[in-house]
Amino acid sequence: MKKLLLPTLIVAMGFGGAYAGSKVSKAIPTYHMEAGKCIQVQQECNELPGVVCTLNDDGVTQLYKFRANETTCSFELSRSN
């Protein structure tokens, strides 16, 4: 019985860790244009095709993956579901 308990606990801990890891927020650095400048924000978006990812504060400001330079953002992101 003791020989079975330790492997069972290890497997259960592995499943628990995998489940907890899948629920972690995937907020990545994202960027938006504001007053002619590319500004960084933290918001959950993804790179897959879909509905355009917008700033949570206003729902219309489009978010991007990269800051090409101070005045240019690039690579549109999609809304995470």
PEHUCOR-V115575 format. One record per pair of residues at least 12 apart in sequence whose C-alpha atoms are under 8 Angstrom apart, sorted by the first residue. I is the first residue (numbers start at 1). GAP is how many residues later the second one is. Records with the same first field share a line. If there is no record, write none. Layout:
I = GAP + GAP
This chain:
25 = 19
26 = 18 + 19
27 = 15 + 16 + 17 + 18
28 = 14 + 15 + 16 + 17
29 = 12 + 13 + 14 + 36
30 = 12 + 13 + 15 + 33 + 34 + 35 + 36
31 = 32 + 33 + 34 + 35 + 36 + 42
32 = 23 + 29 + 30 + 31 + 32 + 41
33 = 28 + 29 + 38 + 39 + 40
36 = 35
37 = 33 + 34 + 35
38 = 29 + 31 + 32 + 33 + 34 + 35
43 = 12 + 13
44 = 35 + 36
45 = 32 + 33 + 34 + 35
46 = 31 + 32 + 33 + 34
47 = 29 + 30 + 31
48 = 29 + 30
49 = 28 + 29
50 = 28 + 29
51 = 27 + 28
52 = 24 + 25 + 26 + 27
53 = 23 + 24 + 25 + 26 + 27
54 = 25
62 = 14
63 = 13 + 14
64 = 12 + 13
65 = 12
